[in-house]
């Protein structure tokens, strides 16, 4: 391992000095990033001491090429971003392979929240915002988060309408539940309750309010199925965004970034969008945590919890994201 590390370091040091004809061989940014990636993959190797060229720019997804973005859906009236996180989904994009992996965390999962004892996972955001939630995910599941975006559900309505709606398949059983939620939100907004009702089941283009209502269905089956619906909504939004060009996408980010809570800069967001659009086709896979066989359902102090088998969950996450 150390021999490999030494060879890479020597190559980095010597390449600028080796002449080929009248030109010096120089590493492109892509080649340098690839070498740094090899260093990071070497067991116990540490590439932080390397002196990089002044004009070297680290890719938006970092040296590993993987960017883990935590997407949080907050259920609160208006545009408020306080309260419990109703949706917690890690979108992991690999800029080297074009893989997009969606990892959903069950909100009722029983976890240790640093400084707050044991509670449901969605309580972490209420206690300390996205930072405490990221610490909680790291402590319990070993998840590294590179950035987060917290969005009020009301913003989903506006965003989906802004991109022209999304295509989803609504079952006959889901239809009345969707319309019931839609009517409730219409009443909250002070508009006629029947406005924008979905008239039939099937695969069709949904408006922002219809999409949000679909994602919020919860009493029809279970929270496990609800998480699957939320993943389908994220995929549908992603697929619709992929029909837009980079200029339109950047414009959307500029317009809406002020209405979200995020630690991702506008420049990095635009660069990440460019990475995604560089692939003609992005492969998408999904996973729910805890997965089947990795949890037990229990009543603790008269409250329902999903108690995870943490070692199994950690192994499932690592295999899903990195192998």
BADO-542653 format. One line per field, with one value per residue (C-alpha): residue number from 1; residue in three letters; x, y, z. Coordinates in Angstrom, 1 decimal. Example, Ala and Ser with C-alpha at 12.3 -4.5 7.8 and 13.67 -1.06 7.14 Angstrom:
<nodes>
mitor = [1:2]
paro = [ALA:SER]
xx = [12.3:13.7]
yy = [-4.5:-1.1]
zz = [7.8:7.1]
</nodes>
This chain:
<nodes>
mitor = [1:2:3:4:5:6:7:8:9:10:11:12:13:14:15:16:17:18:19:20:21:22:23:24:25:26:27:28:29:30:31:32:33:34:35:36:37:38:39:40:41:42:43:44:45:46:47:48:49:50:51:52:53:54:55:56:57:58:59:60:61:62:63:64:65:66:67:68:69:70:71:72:73:74:75:76:77:78:79:80:81:82:83:84:85:86:87:88:89:90:91:92:93:94:95:96:97:98:99:100:101:102:103:104:105:106:107:108:109:110:111:112:113:114:115:116:117:118:119:120:121:122:123:124:125:126:127:128:129:130:131:132:133:134:135:136:137:138:139:140:141:142:143:144:145:146:147:148:149:150:151:152:153:154:155:156:157:158:159:160:161:162:163:164:165:166:167:168:169:170:171:172:173:174:175:176:177:178:179:180:181:182:183:184:185:186:187:188:189:190:191:192:193:194:195:196:197:198:199:200:201:202:203:204:205:206:207:208:209:210:211:212:213:214:215:216:217:218:219:220:221:222:223:224:225:226:227:228:229:230:231:232:233:234:235:236:237:238:239:240:241:242:243:244:245:246:247:248:249:250:251:252:253:254:255:256:257:258:259:260:261:262:263:264:265:266:267:268:269:270:271:272:273:274:275:276:277:278:279:280:281:282:283:284:285:286:287:288:289:290:291:292:293:294:295:296:297:298:299:300:301:302:303:304:305:306:307:308:309:310:311:312:313:314:315:316:317:318:319:320:321:322:323]
paro = [UNK:UNK:UNK:UNK:UNK:UNK:UNK:UNK:UNK:UNK:UNK:UNK:UNK:UNK:UNK:UNK:UNK:UNK:UNK:UNK:UNK:UNK:UNK:UNK:UNK:UNK:UNK:UNK:UNK:UNK:UNK:UNK:UNK:UNK:UNK:UNK:UNK:UNK:UNK:UNK:UNK:UNK:UNK:UNK:UNK:UNK:UNK:UNK:UNK:UNK:UNK:UNK:UNK:UNK:UNK:UNK:UNK:UNK:UNK:UNK:UNK:UNK:UNK:UNK:UNK:UNK:UNK:UNK:UNK:UNK:UNK:UNK:UNK:UNK:UNK:UNK:UNK:UNK:UNK:UNK:UNK:UNK:UNK:UNK:UNK:UNK:UNK:UNK:UNK:UNK:UNK:UNK:UNK:UNK:UNK:UNK:UNK:UNK:UNK:UNK:UNK:UNK:UNK:UNK:UNK:UNK:UNK:UNK:UNK:UNK:UNK:UNK:UNK:UNK:UNK:UNK:UNK:UNK:UNK:UNK:UNK:UNK:UNK:UNK:UNK:UNK:UNK:UNK:UNK:UNK:UNK:UNK:UNK:UNK:UNK:UNK:UNK:UNK:UNK:UNK:UNK:UNK:UNK:UNK:UNK:UNK:UNK:UNK:UNK:UNK:UNK:UNK:UNK:UNK:UNK:UNK:UNK:UNK:UNK:UNK:UNK:UNK:UNK:UNK:UNK:UNK:UNK:UNK:UNK:UNK:UNK:UNK:UNK:UNK:UNK:UNK:UNK:UNK:UNK:UNK:UNK:UNK:UNK:UNK:UNK:UNK:UNK:UNK:UNK:UNK:UNK:UNK:UNK:UNK:UNK:UNK:UNK:UNK:UNK:UNK:UNK:UNK:UNK:UNK:UNK:UNK:UNK:UNK:UNK:UNK:UNK:UNK:UNK:UNK:UNK:UNK:UNK:UNK:UNK:UNK:UNK:UNK:UNK:UNK:UNK:UNK:UNK:UNK:UNK:UNK:UNK:UNK:UNK:UNK:UNK:UNK:UNK:UNK:UNK:UNK:UNK:UNK:UNK:UNK:UNK:UNK:UNK:UNK:UNK:UNK:UNK:UNK:UNK:UNK:UNK:UNK:UNK:UNK:UNK:UNK:UNK:UNK:UNK:UNK:UNK:UNK:UNK:UNK:UNK:UNK:UNK:UNK:UNK:UNK:UNK:UNK:UNK:UNK:UNK:UNK:UNK:UNK:UNK:UNK:UNK:UNK:UNK:UNK:UNK:UNK:UNK:UNK:UNK:UNK:UNK:UNK:UNK:UNK:UNK:UNK:UNK:UNK:UNK:UNK:UNK:UNK:UNK:UNK:UNK:UNK:UNK:UNK:UNK:UNK:UNK:UNK:UNK:UNK:UNK:UNK:UNK:UNK:UNK]
xx = [0.0:2.8:4.7:1.6:1.3:4.9:4.6:1.7:3.4:6.6:4.5:2.9:6.3:8.0:5.5:5.9:9.7:9.6:9.9:8.3:9.7:9.4:6.3:6.2:3.7:1.0:-1.9:-5.3:-7.7:-9.6:-6.3:-5.2:-8.6:-8.5:-5.1:-6.4:-9.3:-6.8:-5.0:-8.3:-9.1:-5.8:-6.1:-4.8:-3.6:-3.8:-3.6:-4.3:-0.5:-0.3:0.5:-1.9:-1.5:-2.8:-5.3:-6.6:-10.4:-11.9:-15.0:-18.4:-18.8:-15.4:-12.3:-14.4:-16.9:-19.8:-22.0:-24.5:-27.4:-29.9:-33.4:-35.8:-39.5:-41.0:-44.7:-45.6:-48.2:-47.0:-43.2:-42.0:-39.1:-39.5:-40.9:-40.3:-38.9:-41.6:-39.4:-35.7:-34.1:-30.4:-29.8:-26.3:-25.0:-21.8:-20.3:-17.9:-20.5:-23.7:-25.5:-28.2:-29.1:-32.1:-31.9:-35.1:-35.1:-38.2:-39.3:-40.5:-37.0:-35.8:-32.4:-30.0:-30.1:-26.9:-27.8:-31.4:-31.5:-33.6:-36.5:-37.9:-35.5:-37.7:-37.4:-33.8:-34.6:-37.1:-34.5:-31.6:-32.3:-30.5:-27.1:-28.4:-30.2:-27.0:-25.1:-27.8:-27.6:-23.8:-23.9:-26.5:-26.0:-22.5:-23.9:-21.7:-23.8:-22.1:-25.0:-28.7:-31.8:-34.8:-38.0:-41.5:-44.1:-45.7:-42.6:-43.0:-46.4:-44.8:-41.7:-43.7:-45.9:-42.8:-41.4:-44.7:-46.0:-44.7:-45.9:-47.1:-49.4:-52.3:-54.2:-57.9:-57.4:-55.0:-57.3:-59.9:-57.1:-55.2:-58.3:-59.1:-55.7:-55.9:-59.3:-57.9:-55.0:-57.4:-59.4:-56.3:-55.4:-58.9:-59.9:-62.9:-62.2:-62.8:-60.3:-57.8:-59.3:-57.9:-60.8:-59.4:-56.8:-54.0:-50.7:-51.0:-49.4:-50.1:-50.0:-48.0:-50.8:-51.8:-48.2:-47.8:-51.2:-50.0:-46.8:-48.7:-51.0:-50.5:-53.8:-54.3:-51.6:-48.5:-45.6:-43.4:-45.5:-45.7:-41.9:-42.1:-44.5:-42.1:-39.3:-41.5:-42.3:-38.6:-37.9:-40.7:-39.4:-35.9:-37.1:-38.9:-35.9:-33.8:-36.0:-34.8:-31.5:-28.8:-29.8:-33.4:-32.2:-29.8:-32.6:-34.9:-32.2:-31.6:-35.4:-36.1:-32.8:-34.0:-37.0:-35.1:-32.7:-29.5:-25.7:-25.1:-23.8:-25.4:-22.1:-21.8:-25.5:-25.0:-21.8:-23.6:-26.4:-23.8:-22.4:-25.8:-26.6:-23.2:-24.8:-27.3:-28.9:-28.6:-29.2:-31.4:-31.8:-33.7:-33.5:-35.5:-33.8:-34.5:-34.8:-36.7:-35.2:-33.3:-35.9:-38.5:-41.8:-42.3:-44.4:-42.2:-43.9:-47.2:-45.6:-44.9:-41.3:-39.4:-36.3:-33.5:-30.8:-28.0:-25.2:-27.4:-28.6:-25.0:-24.0:-27.0:-26.2:-22.6:-23.3:-26.0:-24.1:-20.5:-20.3]
yy = [0.0:2.5:1.5:2.4:5.7:6.6:5.8:8.2:10.9:10.6:10.8:14.0:15.5:14.4:14.9:18.7:18.1:15.4:16.7:15.1:16.8:20.5:20.2:19.3:16.6:18.2:16.6:17.8:18.6:15.4:13.3:15.0:14.4:10.8:10.4:12.0:9.6:6.7:8.0:8.3:4.7:3.4:2.1:4.6:6.9:10.6:12.9:16.1:17.0:17.2:20.7:21.2:23.6:27.1:26.8:23.4:23.5:20.6:19.2:20.1:16.5:16.5:14.3:11.2:12.3:11.5:14.2:13.3:15.8:15.5:16.5:17.5:18.1:20.3:20.2:23.6:26.2:28.9:29.0:28.2:25.8:24.8:21.7:18.0:16.8:14.8:13.7:12.8:11.5:11.3:11.8:10.5:11.3:9.7:12.1:9.4:6.7:8.7:6.8:8.5:6.7:7.7:6.7:7.4:7.4:6.4:9.3:7.0:5.4:5.2:6.9:8.6:12.4:14.0:16.0:15.0:11.3:8.9:9.9:9.6:10.6:13.4:15.1:15.9:18.6:20.1:20.2:21.6:22.0:20.3:20.4:18.3:15.9:15.4:14.7:12.2:10.4:10.2:9.0:6.3:5.2:6.5:8.6:11.4:14.4:16.9:19.3:19.7:21.4:21.9:22.7:23.5:21.5:24.7:25.3:21.9:23.2:26.2:24.4:21.6:24.2:26.2:23.2:22.3:19.6:16.0:12.6:10.1:7.1:7.4:4.2:4.1:3.7:6.7:9.0:9.8:10.2:12.6:14.7:14.8:16.2:18.6:19.9:20.4:22.5:24.5:25.3:26.4:28.7:30.2:28.9:26.8:23.2:21.5:23.6:21.4:18.1:15.1:13.6:10.1:7.5:6.5:7.8:11.5:15.0:16.4:20.0:21.1:20.8:17.4:16.2:17.4:15.8:12.5:12.7:13.3:10.3:8.4:6.7:4.5:1.9:2.5:4.9:2.4:2.8:6.5:6.7:4.8:7.5:10.2:8.5:8.4:12.1:12.9:10.8:12.4:15.9:14.9:13.5:16.7:18.8:16.8:18.1:21.6:23.1:24.3:28.0:27.2:25.0:27.7:30.3:28.0:27.6:31.4:32.1:29.5:29.2:32.1:30.1:27.1:26.5:25.1:25.1:24.6:27.7:28.8:28.2:24.7:24.0:25.1:23.0:19.9:20.5:20.5:17.2:15.6:17.0:15.7:12.2:11.3:8.8:8.7:5.3:5.6:3.1:3.4:2.1:2.5:2.6:0.5:-2.0:-5.3:-7.5:-4.6:-3.3:-4.2:-2.4:-1.5:0.6:2.6:4.8:4.3:5.7:3.7:3.4:1.6:0.2:-0.3:-3.0:-0.4:-2.6:-4.1:-0.6:0.7:-2.3:-1.9:1.9:1.3:-1.4:0.6:3.9:2.8:-0.8]
zz = [0.0:0.9:-2.3:-4.3:-2.4:-3.0:-6.7:-7.0:-5.1:-7.2:-10.3:-9.1:-8.3:-11.5:-14.2:-14.5:-14.9:-17.7:-21.2:-24.2:-27.3:-26.5:-24.2:-20.5:-19.5:-17.2:-15.4:-16.3:-13.5:-14.3:-14.1:-10.9:-9.3:-10.4:-8.7:-5.5:-5.6:-5.8:-2.7:-0.8:-1.6:-0.3:3.2:5.8:3.0:3.6:0.7:2.6:2.7:-1.1:-2.5:-5.3:-8.2:-7.5:-10.4:-9.3:-8.6:-6.6:-8.4:-7.0:-5.8:-4.1:-4.8:-4.4:-7.0:-4.6:-3.2:-0.4:-0.3:2.5:1.4:4.2:3.9:6.7:7.4:8.7:7.7:5.4:4.6:8.1:8.4:12.0:13.6:12.8:9.6:7.9:5.0:5.3:2.1:1.2:-2.5:-3.3:-6.7:-8.1:-10.7:-11.8:-12.6:-13.1:-10.3:-8.2:-5.0:-2.9:0.7:2.8:6.6:8.5:10.7:13.6:13.9:17.5:17.7:20.0:19.5:20.7:23.8:23.8:24.8:22.7:20.5:17.0:14.2:13.0:16.4:15.8:13.3:15.8:18.5:16.6:12.9:10.0:11.9:14.7:12.3:10.4:13.6:14.6:11.2:11.6:15.2:14.6:11.0:10.1:7.3:5.9:4.6:2.3:2.2:3.0:1.7:4.0:2.2:3.4:1.7:0.4:-1.7:-3.4:-4.7:-6.3:-7.6:-9.3:-11.0:-12.1:-13.9:-15.6:-13.3:-12.9:-14.2:-11.5:-11.4:-8.9:-8.0:-7.5:-3.7:-3.6:-5.5:-2.8:-0.2:-2.5:-3.1:0.6:1.4:-1.5:-0.3:3.2:1.9:-0.3:2.8:4.6:1.8:1.7:-1.8:-2.8:-1.5:-4.8:-6.8:-8.6:-7.7:-9.6:-11.5:-12.3:-11.4:-13.7:-15.0:-15.6:-15.2:-11.7:-10.6:-7.6:-5.1:-6.5:-6.2:-2.7:-1.7:-3.2:-1.2:2.0:1.8:5.0:6.3:3.3:4.1:6.2:6.7:4.8:1.7:2.2:2.0:-1.3:-2.6:-1.5:-3.4:-6.5:-6.2:-5.9:-9.0:-10.9:-10.0:-11.0:-14.4:-15.1:-14.2:-16.6:-19.5:-18.7:-19.9:-17.5:-17.9:-16.8:-13.9:-12.7:-12.9:-10.8:-8.2:-8.1:-7.7:-5.0:-3.0:-0.8:0.3:1.6:4.4:2.9:3.3:-0.4:-2.1:-5.4:-7.2:-6.0:-6.7:-10.3:-10.6:-9.3:-11.8:-14.5:-13.3:-13.5:-16.9:-18.2:-18.3:-21.0:-18.6:-14.8:-13.2:-10.1:-7.2:-3.9:-0.4:2.8:6.3:8.3:5.5:5.9:8.6:10.2:12.7:15.2:15.9:19.6:21.9:24.3:26.8:24.9:21.7:18.5:17.5:14.8:16.7:14.2:14.3:14.0:12.8:10.1:9.1:8.9:6.7:4.4:4.0:3.2:0.7:-1.0:-1.2:-1.8:-3.1]
</nodes>
